[in-house]
């Protein structure tokens, strides 16, 4: 299996208007622009890049009924930081699509200007996660927004942006078949199954986390990949601790006839639904 310290890295997106997207991500999400090179930019919370945006004014708008990104999920360090995000959404009149309590976490949902799905969430302490019969009970309930806001204790809610320590918590994907996707991510990549919602969605992780990957068929069973020049997900990163961990994973991929492309900072491949993945060791940079 993948090492316990495996985690998610940068998410690479195509957007239709880089300037518009940078404005949204800075103003509404409080992310910093780490760098801009031509039609691309990296954003985060002052440390590693959480997002890599590539602007393409000719990109095909996001279309329903395809595999690809359901949402990427930015994990803030604690509940108080989630409260700051809520207050900033109010100040900037950023539209929310949902707000949920999942038992293991508390989450806000929205979309960027190209309708790429976004989750921003904070985790509850792992020792409080609900289990039933040894199985993680990751439900969906109404978020107590007022309860989250009490974390601010009435103090000045001036916010300078996403806090240091903010990371990419998980990626949730549209796939063409959950059984196929679960087998690929489990038997080949080495993630553990944590929760399964019938034949509709599966949630997988390394190290007992509630999920690093969500896999669903809500775009339709057998959904095709989006056009190559579409806005949306280009690929996402899975980060393993050491080069040796990468080597083991690559051997498994090749043993299952997965086409692997060596890149400067890791290896690139596509899952059976044609979602792109860059697998790299911790020390490698973009």
NORFENLIN-V990224 format. One line per field, one symbol per residue. phi: phi as a letter, one per 30 degrees, with the letter a starting at -180 (. if undefined). psi: psi as a letter, one per 20 degrees, with the letter a starting at -180 (. if undefined). burial: I if it has 9 or more other ideal C-beta (glycine too) atoms within 8 Angstrom, else O. A space follows every 10 residues. Layout:
# NORFENLIN-V990224
phi=???
psi=???
burial=???
This chain:
# NORFENLIN-V990224
phi=.deedeadcd ccbcbdbddd ddddddddci dcddabbicb acbacjcddd bbccdbdcdd eecdibdkdd acbdcddadd dddddedded dchddccaab ccidabbcba bddciddbbb bbddeedcdd bbiicdcccb bddddddddd ddhidecebc kedejdbdda bccdbdaddd dddddcdcdj dcdcbbchcc abbbaciidd acbcbbcddj diedddeecd djdcabcccc dbeddddddd ededdciddc cdbeclbcab ddciddbccb deddcd
psi=rqqhjprqbq poqpqhoggg ghgghgghik qqohqpodjq qpqbkidqph qopopnijqp qpprjqrbpg qqopoqhrhh hhghgghhgg hjlppqirpq ojgirpqqpa qahjkpqppp rqqqphiipp qokjppnnao rppnghhghi hikjrpkppj rpqpiprogr ppqprhphgg gggghfhghj qqpgqpncjh qqpqrqjjqg phpqorkiip pjprqrqhkq rbpgrrpppq grhhhggggh ggghhjkppp pprhjbqqrq rhjkpqpopq rgiqr.
burial=OIIOIIIIII IIIIIIIIOI IIOIIIOIII IIIIOOOOOI IIIIIOOOII IIIIIIOOIO IIIOOIIIII IIIIIIIOIO IIIIIIIIIO OOOOOIOOII IIIIIIIIII OIIIOIIIII IIIIOOOOII OOOOOIOIOO OOIOOOOIIO IIOOOOOOOO IIIOOIIIII IIIIIIIIOI IIIIIIOIII IIIIIIOOOO IIIIIIOOOI IIIIIIIOIO OOIOOIOOOI IIIOIIIIII OIOOIIOOII OIIIOOOOOI OOOOOIIIIO IIIOIIIIII IIOOOO
